[in-house]
Amino acid sequence: MGGPLTGLRIVEFAGIGPGPFCGMMLADHGAEVIRVDRASGSRGGSQPVTTKDVLARGRKSIALNLKTEEGVALARKLAASADGIIEGFRPGVMERLGLGPDELLQDNPKLVYGRMTGWGQTGPYAPYAGHDINYISLAGALAHYGRAGGKPTPPINMVGDFGGGGMMLAFGMVAALLNVARGGEGQVIDAAMTDGTAVLMSMMHGMKNMGVWSEELGVNLLDTGAHFYDTYETADGKFISIGSIEPQFYAELRRLAGLEEDSAFDAQHDRSQWGALKDKLTALFKSKTREEWNAIMEHTDVCYAPVLTMSEAAQHPHNVERQTFIEVGGDTQPAPAPRYSGTANADPAPAPMPGDDTDAILESLGIAQDERTALRDAGTVA
């Protein structure tokens, strides 16, 4: 596999959600990511183990029984050969297994030890269970997703699990690996989804500090309060999106929508008029189908796009030309991003089944065939 992280070995202890997303990002960009799956053949969580799991693509898999001393010893040997590890268990789990930072950094002082949790390694919430909806709530983000008069609406699990979680850990891993490459020592990364989500809200905190963002739901420039930054239903029951914030883009919206002569739209930033203007746009956009509005507004400076489903997005000409989506194992998936001019990413391989690469990985650690057979017979590996 190509990519700028080629030559790095990352060991990922199997989990769900943000940890695997971090592993996918590193694998997509060239790192050799070895996933330590359970010898039972599961990966934790309720989702079935399948090669169709996008978050598990591009990996190698070794299946270990970490309830045995021999399995833990193998995991330590594997981590000693690695540049970094990813784990997403509750605080204390890896320590109880004998695979905590003290042990692994003693074995490998250059190791970057990435820890992915919802609440963080410390704090009153740290020992307890949670999910994305809880983490973005505590971080002060969920309260601001929704429409006026409604209740906060989770943006699926994009913000906590992936934006504030897995992506933040991937950034931290690469930053720490760069530090090692420049002569630094290994270290532990405490990536908490609450912390990461709070960072994603940085612009809103800045706007609030400047007095231009209200904590009231759905009344602001970017939270569907404004008539020129929202989605609208079309005549065929589909939706379009408008983001005409700047004056020149707003003028283009008015021109193409036939609103230049309606003086009510002169008051773009008069918040007291936003509701009435939104009502007018709602009626206007419902007068034509999505395709009719596409014909009028696509490829203009309105700041316009049709609201597409996953299936529709994969077929849109812009995404097709850029190969934003690719086929992996016969299934449509997002392509690795971003792109590089000099170290192009190779197409990712489908997710492995647990243990697919156990023999090859053990061989790379210098474990002979007869010992591998004995480990398999003892149930230490699968």
N, C-alpha and C positions, 0 to 999 in steps of 0.2 A: 504494500500500500504506500502511496506517495503522501505528500503533505509535509508541512514544516516541523512536525513533531516526530518525524521518522527517526528511529534510533532510541526512542524512549520506551521503557517498559513500565507499565502501570498494572498493579494488581488490584482488582475490584472485588470486594466481598459482596456477593449477590444480595440485592435488596430490591426495593420497588421505588418508582418515581424519580426523585431528584438525583439520587446516587447514580442509577443507571443512565440518566440524561447526561450527567457529567462524564461518565465513561464513554458514552456515545460521542460526545463532542470531542474528547481527546482521541478516540479511535478514528473518527471522521477525518481528523487532521494529521493522521499518520502514526500516532503512538500505537505500540503493541499493547493491547489491553487484554489481560488474562483474567477471566472471571472465575472466582472461586465459588462454584455452586455446591449445593448440598449433595452428599453421596446418595441421598434418598431420591435424587432426581428432581427436586423442587427448588424454587428460588425464593420462597417466602411470598406472603400475600395470597390473594384469592384468584389471581389471574392464572390461566393455564400456561404451562411452558410450551412455547411454540416458536418455530422459525419465523413466524410472521410478526414477532415482537420487535417493533422498530427501535425501541430504546436499547435493545440488546444486540443490535447489528454490529458487524465488524469486529467481534470478539474472538478470542480463543477461550475454551472452557475446560477447567479441571474440576472434577467432583471429589470433594474431600469430606470426611467425617470429622468435624471439629470437636466432637464429643470424646474423641480418643487422643491420648498423648501423641501417638504417631501422626495423626492428622494435623494436630497443632504444630508439631515439629516440622512437617512438610510445609505448612503455611509460612512458618518462620523462615525456612530455607528459601522459599519462593520470594518472600518480601526482601530477603537479603540480596536477591539478584535484581531487585527492581529499583527504579528511580522514584516511584511514588506509589502510594496505596490510597484507595477510596473505601471508606466504610460508613454505613448509615444506620448503625444500631443506636439504641438508647445509651446515654452515658453510663459507662461502667461495664457494658457487655464485653467489649474487647479486652478489658483488663481482666475480667473473670476468666476469659478463655486463655489468658497468658499471651495475648497478642496486642497489648496496649502499647502506647508510644515508648514507655520506658524500655520494654523488651526489644521492640523492633528498631528503635533508634540506637540502642546499644549494639545490636547486630550490624546495623547499617547507618552510620552517622550522617550520611548524605541523603537519607530517605525523606521525602516530602509526604507527611502523614495527613491525608485529607479526611476530615470528619464532617459528616452531613447530618444535621438534626434540625428539628423544627424550632425548638426553644433555645438551643445552644447547650454547651457542656456545663454551664453554671446558671444559677438563678432559680427562683422559687418554683418555676414551672418545669425545670429541666428533667426531673425524673418521670414525668407523666406523659401519657399518650396524647396525640393530637393529629390533626390533618390540616391540609392547606387552608381550609376555611377558618380554622382556629388561629393559625399563625398570622394570616393577613388581617384578621380581626384585631389581635393584640398589637400588631405593628402600626395600627392607625390607618390602614388602607381600605379595608372593606367598607367602612362607614361612608366612603366617598364614591362607591360604585353603585349607580342606580339613578332612577328618574325622580323628579320632584313628586312628592306625594306617595311614593312607593317605598319599599323596604330595600336595604342593601342587597345587591345581587352578586353572588360570586362569579367572577369571570372564568368559569370552569376552574382548573387548577394551574392556570398559566403563570400567575403572579408569584405565589409562594413556592410551589414545588419547582418550577422551572426558571422563572426570571430571577427571583430572590434566592433560590436554592441551588439547583444544579448548575445554572450558568455562572452564578457567583462563585461556587466552588471550583468550577473549571478555570475561571479567571485567577482565583487564588492559587490553584495548583500550578498554572503556567508561570505566574509571577514568582512563586517560591522555587520552581525548577530553574528559572532564569537566574535567580540569586545563587543557587548551587553551581550553576554553570560558570558563574563569575567568581567562584571561590568560596562561597558561603557554605554554611552547614545546613543540614536538613532541619526541618521544624514541623510543628503541628499546626494545621489550619482548622480553626473552630468556625465552621460555616453554619450559621443559624438562619433559617428561613425568616424568622422575625427580623433579624438584623438586615438581611438582604432586601426584604420587602420595604423596610423603612428607608433604605438608600434609594430604592426605586421611586419613592415619593419625594425625593429631594426638590424637584422643581415646584411641586405643590406647596411644600413648606416655605420655599422662597417666596412664592406668590402670596401666601398667607402672611408672611412677615412684612411684605410690602403693602398689605391691605387690599389686594386685588383678588383674593380667593376666599370665599365664604365656606364655613364648615357645614352649611345647610346643603342637603342633598339635591343634586340636579338643578342648580341655579347658576352655575358658573360657565365660563367660556368653553371648557373642554369636557364637561360632564353631562351634555345634552341640554344644558340650560339655554344656550344660544340657538337661534333659528338657523344660523349659517354653519353650524357644526353638529350634524345629527344624521340619523338615517330616516328615510322616508319610504313608505309603501307605494308601490306602483299599481297600475290598473290590473295587472295579472297576478297580484298577490305576492310579488317579489319585492326586493328592497334595493335602494341605492344609498350611497353615502356622499355627503357634502361636507367639505372642510374649507370653505371660502373665507378665511380669517382676514388676510391682508386686503387693503382697499382695492388693489387692482384685480385681485381674484374675485372679490365680492362684486365688483363692477362687471366682470365677465359672467358671473352667475346671473346677474340681473339682465344682462344683454341676451344671453342665450335662453333664459327662461321667459323672456318677454315682459320683464318687470321694470324696464328703464323709466317708464312713464308713471309708475306707481310711487308717488312721493312718500308713502308710508315707509318704504324700504330705505329712505335716506337716513333714517335713524338707526344705523347698523348697531351701534354700541349703547343705545338707550335701553337698559335692561327692563324698564317698565313696559317696553313695546315688544319684547321678545315673544311673549306668549301669543299675542295677536298675529305677529308676523309668521310664527310657526304654524298657526292655524291656516294661514293663506298658502304657505308652501305645502302643507299637508294635502290640501285640496288640489293644488296645482299638480303635484307629482303623481297624484292618483288618477290624473286624467289621461296618462299615457302608460304604455307598458314599459318594462325595464329596457327592452331592446330599442324602443323608440327613444328613450332618454339616452341610451348609449350612443345612438346615431347622432344625437344633438351635442352631447357633452363629453364623450370620450375623446382623448387626444386634444384637450383644450386646457387652459389654465384656470378652470373653475375650481380645481382640486376635487375631482369627482372620481368615483369608481363604483361599479356594481358590487353589491354585497353577495359574494359567492360562497357556496358550500365547499367542503373539501373536494368533492367530486368535480364540481364546476371549475374550481381553481386549477385543477390539474389539466383542464382542457382549454383554458383561456390562452389566446394567441401570445400574449406577453410572456406568460409563464412557460409556454411551450418553446418559444424562441430562446429564452434564457435557460431552459432545462432546469427550472426551479423544482420540478418533480421528476423522479427517475423510477425505473422499474428495478426492484431488488427481489430476486427469487420469484418473479411473476407478480409481485404486488407493488402498487404505487406508493411511494414514500417521498417525503421531502429530501432534496439533495443536500449534501453537506454545504454549509455556509459559514463564513464568507468565502469568497474566491481569492486565489492567489495567482499572480502573474508568472512566478518562477517555480513554485512547488505545488503544482496542481494536485488536488486530492484525487485518489483513485475511487472508483465506485465501491461502496461498502458491500461486504458479503452479508448474506442473511444471518440472523441470529443462530448461534450454535445450540444444539441440545446439550444439557448438562453432561459433562464428561467427554465430549467429542474429541478433545485434544489432550486428554489426561496423559496418555503414553508419551506423546511428543514433548509435553511440558516436563514431565518427570525425566525424560532422557536429557533434556536441555540442562537439567540440574545435576546431571552426572549419575543418575540412578539406573543401575543395570537392569536388564530384562528380568532376571530371576527375582530381584528384589521387588520390581514392579508387580510381578505375578503374586508374590507373597503379600504385598500390600492390598492387592485386589482381593485375594482369597480371605484376608482378615477383615474385609469390609472397610478398610481405611480409605480406599479410593474406589471409585466406580467408573 
